[in-house]
Amino acid sequence: MAEMEPKKLAECLDYFRQRPVYEKLFQKFREKYASLGHMGGKVVLSGLTLEEKQQLGGFLQKDYTENKTVTVSAELLEKRLGESRFSGISGETLLRAYFGKKLTVKKEEKQKEEEKRNACFAEILEGQEENPAGKWLKEVLENRGSGYELLMQQYRENPAKLEEILESVMRASKQLNHIKKRQLLAVFAAQTTGNPHYFDTGETAEKLLILFLKHQFPGSYEKGISPAEERNHLLYQAGILKDDLSNETLAYGLHAWKQDGSMHEGIEGFLREQEPVRLTLRTLGEIGEIRAQQKEIYVVENPAVFSVLTSRNPACAAVCVSGQPRLATLLLLDFLKENHRFWYAGDFDPEGLLIAQRLKERYGEALHFWKYEAQWYEQYLSSVRLSESRIKKLEHIYMQELQGIKEGIQKRKRAAYQEAMLEIYQEIQTASL
């Protein structure tokens, strides 16, 4: 009898393999087995041809020809096997032989995959116990912290690629300790990975590097800074300049000293000549101290207003935000906030109010609104109509000092711009430090 069993199983497999519809049926039962952990339940087949329905009906002894879908239970399959010449062959034995491999349960598969994944990350972390990036990665994996989902997604897509990226982040982490002078991101990337674009915005490597830096500099996110500028700020804190020249701010009336205590002769020269100076991240990165020639510093949104204000008042101090504050502007104001008082004026439109609110959130009592009142909005109302999508942005304005202007814009649905109000910016305060 023992010699007959292999022959019977071979005949059984031959019978079902000659009828392709059974591959669809058995695949369904294999999936069901993985879910249940045993042979059981029912499976549903759809989109079968008439011939396939007849093939199923022949063995299962049911007429499926008029059915749109065919439902087959494990119980029926086991019953028909027992009644056929293949009696003694169970459904589980048949499936295992048909696919040529052991039937697995999803729980087992999940456990094996988890073990494989853990082994992959353990290999990455080996020897990185003292590396700050290694400590960060270990913490994320253990606590499912910020970045965990990104890591899992990248692992599922390409484990080898993720391993390469994380090893690059580990190298980058070590390199950060050796930066003596701020360097460009492209240069840093080239030195650590051989590719100057390795940490470009949107790349997985950049996302993971930023997540690591957030861990290194906790609480670095401050109100009044956009996500893009937050990334710039994190890199800046690490000694890396993402964009050292085009990220700039326009200022007037400043003294500055280098980190070694010596006067910055370039900035001092612009002050002597009574000219505005453009300060880039590269310049600001070399500065140890900045002070203005007056205690009151006028911060305006528009370059035209800045130009007129400084030309009419050569003894003043001013900073131009030029729309949404960039990192260079915020770093400059950070230098100045302890010893100076800011007076901010901007456009009377939804975006202008949001800028004003963000700056107030960041600088608190150090910043005051200047000529930012509903009366001036009404007096200098323009013909520019605001779209509903722009007006909807006003829902985020919550500061009491801005409610009058907010309500005026919601009612009038028009903007008022600084360039038309130059006459009201003539009177400024000056006070020596």
NUMI-598725 format. One line per field, with one value per residue (C-alpha): residue number from 0; residue in three letters; z, x, y. Coordinates in steps of 0.02 Angstrom, whole numbers, m for minus. Layout:
BEGIN
k	[NUM, ...] .
r	[ala, ...] .
Z	[Z, ...] .
X	[X, ...] .
Y	[Y, ...] .
***
This chain:
BEGIN
k	[0, 1, 2, 3, 4, 5, 6, 7, 8, 9, 10, 11, 12, 13, 14, 15, 16, 17, 18, 19, 20, 21, 22, 23, 24, 25, 26, 27, 28, 29, 30, 31, 32, 33, 34, 35, 36, 37, 38, 39, 40, 41, 42, 43, 44, 45, 46, 47, 48, 49, 50, 51, 52, 53, 54, 55, 56, 57, 58, 59, 60, 61, 62, 63, 64, 65, 66, 67, 68, 69, 70, 71, 72, 73, 74, 75, 76, 77, 78, 79, 80, 81, 82, 83, 84, 85, 86, 87, 88, 89, 90, 91, 92, 93, 94, 95, 96, 97, 98, 99, 100, 101, 102, 103, 104, 105, 106, 107, 108, 109, 110, 111, 112, 113, 114, 115, 116, 117, 118, 119, 120, 121, 122, 123, 124, 125, 126, 127, 128, 129, 130, 131, 132, 133, 134, 135, 136, 137, 138, 139, 140, 141, 142, 143, 144, 145, 146, 147, 148, 149, 150, 151, 152, 153, 154, 155, 156, 157, 158, 159, 160, 161, 162, 163, 164, 165, 166, 167, 168, 169, 170, 171, 172, 173, 174, 175, 176, 177, 178, 179, 180, 181, 182, 183, 184, 185, 186, 187, 188, 189, 190, 191, 192, 193, 194, 195, 196, 197, 198, 199, 200, 201, 202, 203, 204, 205, 206, 207, 208, 209, 210, 211, 212, 213, 214, 215, 216, 217, 218, 219, 220, 221, 222, 223, 224, 225, 226, 227, 228, 229, 230, 231, 232, 233, 234, 235, 236, 237, 238, 239, 240, 241, 242, 243, 244, 245, 246, 247, 248, 249, 250, 251, 252, 253, 254, 255, 256, 257, 258, 259, 260, 261, 262, 263, 264, 265, 266, 267, 268, 269, 270, 271, 272, 273, 274, 275, 276, 277, 278, 279, 280, 281, 282, 283, 284, 285, 286, 287, 288, 289, 290, 291, 292, 293, 294, 295, 296, 297, 298, 299, 300, 301, 302, 303, 304, 305, 306, 307, 308, 309, 310, 311, 312, 313, 314, 315, 316, 317, 318, 319, 320, 321, 322, 323, 324, 325, 326, 327, 328, 329, 330, 331, 332, 333, 334, 335, 336, 337, 338, 339, 340, 341, 342, 343, 344, 345, 346, 347, 348, 349, 350, 351, 352, 353, 354, 355, 356, 357, 358, 359, 360, 361, 362, 363, 364, 365, 366, 367, 368, 369, 370, 371, 372, 373, 374, 375, 376, 377, 378, 379, 380, 381, 382, 383, 384, 385, 386, 387, 388, 389, 390, 391, 392, 393, 394, 395, 396, 397, 398, 399, 400, 401, 402, 403, 404, 405, 406, 407, 408, 409, 410, 411, 412, 413, 414, 415, 416, 417, 418, 419, 420, 421, 422, 423, 424, 425, 426, 427, 428, 429, 430, 431, 432] .
r	[met, ala, glu, met, glu, pro, lys, lys, leu, ala, glu, cys, leu, asp, tyr, phe, arg, gln, arg, pro, val, tyr, glu, lys, leu, phe, gln, lys, phe, arg, glu, lys, tyr, ala, ser, leu, gly, his, met, gly, gly, lys, val, val, leu, ser, gly, leu, thr, leu, glu, glu, lys, gln, gln, leu, gly, gly, phe, leu, gln, lys, asp, tyr, thr, glu, asn, lys, thr, val, thr, val, ser, ala, glu, leu, leu, glu, lys, arg, leu, gly, glu, ser, arg, phe, ser, gly, ile, ser, gly, glu, thr, leu, leu, arg, ala, tyr, phe, gly, lys, lys, leu, thr, val, lys, lys, glu, glu, lys, gln, lys, glu, glu, glu, lys, arg, asn, ala, cys, phe, ala, glu, ile, leu, glu, gly, gln, glu, glu, asn, pro, ala, gly, lys, trp, leu, lys, glu, val, leu, glu, asn, arg, gly, ser, gly, tyr, glu, leu, leu, met, gln, gln, tyr, arg, glu, asn, pro, ala, lys, leu, glu, glu, ile, leu, glu, ser, val, met, arg, ala, ser, lys, gln, leu, asn, his, ile, lys, lys, arg, gln, leu, leu, ala, val, phe, ala, ala, gln, thr, thr, gly, asn, pro, his, tyr, phe, asp, thr, gly, glu, thr, ala, glu, lys, leu, leu, ile, leu, phe, leu, lys, his, gln, phe, pro, gly, ser, tyr, glu, lys, gly, ile, ser, pro, ala, glu, glu, arg, asn, his, leu, leu, tyr, gln, ala, gly, ile, leu, lys, asp, asp, leu, ser, asn, glu, thr, leu, ala, tyr, gly, leu, his, ala, trp, lys, gln, asp, gly, ser, met, his, glu, gly, ile, glu, gly, phe, leu, arg, glu, gln, glu, pro, val, arg, leu, thr, leu, arg, thr, leu, gly, glu, ile, gly, glu, ile, arg, ala, gln, gln, lys, glu, ile, tyr, val, val, glu, asn, pro, ala, val, phe, ser, val, leu, thr, ser, arg, asn, pro, ala, cys, ala, ala, val, cys, val, ser, gly, gln, pro, arg, leu, ala, thr, leu, leu, leu, leu, asp, phe, leu, lys, glu, asn, his, arg, phe, trp, tyr, ala, gly, asp, phe, asp, pro, glu, gly, leu, leu, ile, ala, gln, arg, leu, lys, glu, arg, tyr, gly, glu, ala, leu, his, phe, trp, lys, tyr, glu, ala, gln, trp, tyr, glu, gln, tyr, leu, ser, ser, val, arg, leu, ser, glu, ser, arg, ile, lys, lys, leu, glu, his, ile, tyr, met, gln, glu, leu, gln, gly, ile, lys, glu, gly, ile, gln, lys, arg, lys, arg, ala, ala, tyr, gln, glu, ala, met, leu, glu, ile, tyr, gln, glu, ile, gln, thr, ala, ser, leu] .
Z	[0, 43, m135, m207, m118, m221, m380, m326, m280, m449, m540, m433, m475, m660, m660, m587, m686, m847, m796, m772, m677, m524, m510, m478, m353, m261, m255, m168, m44, m12, 32, 141, 228, 263, 342, 444, 484, 425, 279, 293, 244, 72, m80, m224, m406, m533, m717, m762, m938, m977, m999, m830, m746, m827, m768, m590, m601, m667, m510, m381, m456, m465, m611, m613, m794, m752, m604, m619, m473, m406, m219, m162, 17, 86, 154, m21, m93, 47, 22, m166, m143, m20, m141, m291, m342, m248, m82, 60, m8, 99, 35, 131, 56, m117, m100, m30, m173, m306, m263, m213, m47, 131, 165, 272, 391, 380, 562, 525, 368, 465, 601, 475, 385, 551, 597, 427, 446, 622, 562, 424, 545, 672, 538, 499, 684, 717, 774, 779, 966, 992, 830, 863, 706, 766, 933, 842, 727, 872, 967, 817, 787, 969, 1003, 828, 835, 702, 540, 580, 443, 316, 363, 348, 181, 111, 180, 93, m71, m72, 83, 1, m51, 124, 200, 85, 130, 318, 307, 217, 355, 482, 391, 377, 564, 603, 480, 565, 716, 606, 524, 577, 460, 385, 216, 74, 77, m96, m38, 121, 21, m102, 39, 133, m10, m170, m240, m218, m244, m120, 9, m113, m59, m76, m77, 53, 115, 145, 239, 353, 381, 431, 549, 630, 648, 729, 856, 879, 900, 994, 1003, 858, 769, 805, 757, 614, 507, 359, 343, 207, 316, 463, 360, 317, 501, 556, 427, 480, 662, 604, 512, 338, 219, 99, 1, 62, m63, m126, 51, 102, 189, 159, 306, 346, 490, 565, 654, 654, 732, 676, 788, 835, 900, 757, 667, 504, 392, 246, 344, 431, 260, 204, 366, 337, 159, 221, 103, 128, 140, 82, 212, 152, 258, 223, 297, 446, 481, 515, 628, 817, 859, 768, 833, 748, 757, 841, 972, 862, 708, 572, 490, 330, 207, 42, m34, m103, 70, 142, 10, 41, 231, 238, 111, 206, 376, 360, 549, 563, 567, 458, 392, 238, 251, 63, 81, 176, 299, 245, 362, 336, 393, 546, 595, 582, 689, 813, 830, 863, 972, 1141, 1124, 1005, 980, 814, 729, 594, 447, 302, 169, 218, 134, 202, 168, 248, 406, 417, 404, 539, 654, 630, 669, 825, 879, 860, 938, 1063, 1162, 1059, 907, 891, 746, 660, 564, 562, 599, 520, 487, 369, 281, 247, 192, 68, 4, m170, m315, m304, m273, m167, m213, m91, m72, m13, 102, 179, 243, 365, 468, 538, 603, 789, 866, 939, 869, 692, 707, 645, 483, 465, 478, 356, 225, 250, 222, 79, m4, m61, m15, 33, m5, 81, m76, m76, 106, 98, 176, 339, 364, 375, 563, 649, 822, 853, 1017, 1053, 1128] .
X	[0, 143, 210, 42, 27, 158, 80, m94, m33, 54, m106, m205, m87, m90, m280, m292, m147, m231, m376, m305, m456, m396, m241, m359, m457, m306, m224, m380, m376, m191, m230, m374, m258, m133, m272, m354, m205, m296, m396, m569, m691, m754, m676, m757, m703, m765, m741, m733, m763, m896, m760, m684, m855, m880, m708, m752, m924, m855, m754, m860, m1019, m1113, m1180, m1098, m1134, m1263, m1167, m1084, m973, m928, m917, m826, m806, m656, m781, m848, m673, m622, m784, m760, m578, m633, m765, m647, m508, m394, m467, m342, m267, m319, m346, m193, m84, m149, m112, 62, 105, 23, 127, 281, 306, 248, 87, 121, 13, 12, 63, 216, 256, 238, 353, 484, 475, 492, 643, 721, 687, 757, 914, 934, 924, 1034, 1167, 1153, 1167, 1315, 1462, 1358, 1325, 1417, 1360, 1222, 1131, 1143, 1066, 929, 889, 886, 765, 650, 642, 612, 482, 408, 452, 448, 513, 465, 333, 454, 583, 458, 394, 569, 613, 462, 507, 694, 785, 956, 931, 872, 1025, 1137, 1046, 1054, 1239, 1263, 1168, 1280, 1435, 1359, 1324, 1507, 1563, 1456, 1572, 1719, 1640, 1745, 1668, 1493, 1492, 1369, 1252, 1311, 1492, 1447, 1349, 1492, 1617, 1510, 1428, 1519, 1358, 1327, 1140, 1122, 1033, 931, 755, 630, 759, 737, 913, 868, 708, 803, 944, 818, 730, 897, 937, 766, 817, 986, 911, 748, 633, 721, 556, 495, 336, 352, 456, 396, 435, 562, 649, 641, 742, 864, 876, 910, 1049, 1118, 1126, 1223, 1348, 1276, 1214, 1082, 1088, 1219, 1201, 1022, 952, 979, 901, 909, 957, 1010, 1100, 1197, 1362, 1430, 1574, 1651, 1662, 1841, 1779, 1846, 1735, 1656, 1727, 1613, 1452, 1529, 1572, 1389, 1340, 1467, 1404, 1224, 1179, 1076, 1173, 1121, 1166, 1178, 1179, 1365, 1395, 1280, 1367, 1530, 1452, 1471, 1369, 1258, 1187, 1092, 1133, 963, 865, 709, 718, 585, 542, 441, 373, 408, 575, 501, 445, 614, 703, 600, 605, 796, 829, 716, 786, 974, 993, 866, 888, 780, 758, 660, 567, 529, 372, 381, 527, 676, 800, 926, 797, 749, 931, 965, 814, 868, 1036, 949, 800, 887, 944, 817, 632, 552, 413, 332, 227, 162, 27, m157, m201, m220, m39, 22, m78, m11, 168, 133, 57, 200, 330, 234, 223, 412, 470, 331, 355, 508, 395, 258, 142, 173, 34, m54, m227, m399, m408, m261, m335, m496, m402, m287, m406, m353, m456, m374, m510, m464, m517, m616, m470, m361, m494, m513, m334, m397, m475, m300, m284, m321, m222, m332, m223, m259, m447, m497, m400, m458, m640, m615, m539, m679, m806, m725, m639, m501, m319, m219, m33, 114, 178, 24, 50, 225, 169, 114, 285, 378, 368, 484, 560, 747, 827, 1009, 1062] .
Y	[0, 117, 92, 141, 309, 405, 336, 388, 562, 578, 528, 649, 793, 746, 749, 924, 998, 947, 1058, 1236, 1300, 1202, 1311, 1458, 1357, 1289, 1462, 1527, 1384, 1414, 1595, 1537, 1414, 1553, 1654, 1516, 1407, 1252, 1183, 1258, 1393, 1438, 1522, 1616, 1614, 1739, 1774, 1589, 1527, 1398, 1266, 1307, 1294, 1124, 1065, 1112, 1035, 872, 833, 924, 851, 1016, 1116, 1287, 1332, 1467, 1540, 1711, 1666, 1495, 1462, 1304, 1249, 1154, 1029, 991, 972, 852, 752, 732, 682, 547, 483, 480, 363, 483, 433, 448, 609, 757, 932, 992, 854, 897, 1083, 1052, 933, 1041, 1195, 1097, 1188, 1188, 1280, 1432, 1529, 1720, 1731, 1624, 1724, 1886, 1821, 1766, 1934, 2024, 1920, 1957, 2143, 2147, 2058, 2188, 2335, 2246, 2230, 2416, 2462, 2348, 2453, 2612, 2613, 2778, 2858, 2988, 2929, 2750, 2797, 2892, 2745, 2622, 2735, 2756, 2569, 2525, 2661, 2676, 2860, 2994, 2919, 2739, 2730, 2802, 2671, 2529, 2593, 2606, 2433, 2355, 2439, 2406, 2341, 2350, 2531, 2579, 2496, 2598, 2760, 2729, 2688, 2855, 2945, 2859, 2923, 3096, 3097, 3062, 3196, 3329, 3323, 3374, 3527, 3676, 3802, 3798, 3714, 3695, 3545, 3490, 3491, 3397, 3268, 3244, 3218, 3092, 2997, 3044, 3119, 3308, 3282, 3139, 3247, 3351, 3401, 3258, 3119, 2984, 3020, 3202, 3156, 3038, 3162, 3297, 3175, 3137, 3323, 3353, 3223, 3308, 3481, 3452, 3601, 3686, 3714, 3888, 3977, 4099, 3983, 3879, 3692, 3732, 3861, 3741, 3617, 3756, 3801, 3623, 3606, 3776, 3719, 3567, 3677, 3650, 3784, 3724, 3887, 4009, 4151, 4163, 4144, 4324, 4473, 4660, 4771, 4948, 5034, 4888, 4860, 4683, 4589, 4426, 4274, 4321, 4490, 4596, 4721, 4661, 4796, 4755, 4783, 4935, 5007, 4999, 5087, 5227, 5248, 5246, 5106, 4947, 4784, 4611, 4481, 4302, 4144, 4131, 4304, 4276, 4111, 4205, 4337, 4335, 4491, 4616, 4779, 4918, 5103, 5133, 5037, 5042, 4933, 4951, 4785, 4803, 4679, 4768, 4824, 4986, 5040, 4990, 5095, 5252, 5231, 5217, 5355, 5476, 5426, 5391, 5378, 5235, 5047, 4934, 4758, 4704, 4539, 4533, 4426, 4263, 4275, 4173, 4093, 4233, 4363, 4262, 4232, 4418, 4463, 4327, 4416, 4582, 4535, 4546, 4727, 4802, 4832, 4787, 4887, 4783, 4845, 4743, 4728, 4723, 4558, 4380, 4333, 4495, 4463, 4285, 4350, 4478, 4348, 4225, 4358, 4410, 4228, 4212, 4376, 4411, 4572, 4617, 4652, 4782, 4816, 4982, 5071, 4903, 4968, 4954, 5141, 5133, 4983, 5080, 5236, 5149, 5016, 4959, 4895, 4723, 4594, 4444, 4268, 4164, 4044, 4189, 4258, 4085, 4101, 4231, 4091, 4062, 4241, 4235, 4379, 4515, 4654, 4595, 4565, 4739, 4720, 4540, 4589, 4733, 4617, 4489, 4627, 4723, 4574, 4690, 4719, 4873, 4880, 4962, 5047, 5159, 5210, 5284, 5449, 5366, 5286, 5453, 5475, 5353, 5341, 5343, 5299, 5265, 5101] .
***
